[in-house]
Amino acid sequence: MRALVLHAHPVETSYNAALHRLIIERLSARGYEIDDCDLYAEGFDPRLTREERLAYHDIGPNLAGVSDYVERLRRAEALILSFPVWNFGYPAILKGFFDRVFVPGVAFRMVDGKVETCLDTIRKVGTVTTYGGPRWRAFVMGDPPRKLVTRLLRATVKPGAPFTYLAHYDMNRSTDATRATFMRKVSAAMDRF
């Protein structure tokens, strides 16, 4: 199975980077063909240009500047997101990836005013993330990252695809022990993915 791993953290020595490496290691051990897309390392430009916005609904022209990323996404049978939650949202580079790559004709199409998936080759989705604050604070804020993954992405991949959402909350007060426990949880989840 081909897995596209989207990683979005600028520091290669961070805990998020260690989680990213663990994801790659565990999926590779299971025999996955990995497309490791480290958005910062690849220098992905998250800015949607004026021209891209004007061509957003024009299938074909809306791929200008991102066609390589579109092809990588279309080849994927599994999608794994690896990112920190910042200000109750995605890092800007990951949000920009969704804005620029998940466009009409790629992620979805409109049929009689309803969204239909175009990414039905993606049969499973996983997320490994960290939050600075505790779970209750994310809950009070509505937990936008979780909802965007488990609700919005659900409309763009194969219907009924399983979703895994793993989050380490309260990173601001985490310890070596809590981080190690979460690493074991991620390892076990990727072994089952």
Summary of the structure (lengths in Angstrom):
residues: 193
radius of gyration: 16.6
end to end distance: 10.8
largest distance: 52.3
contacts: 589
relative contact order: 0.17
helix: 41%
strand: 24%
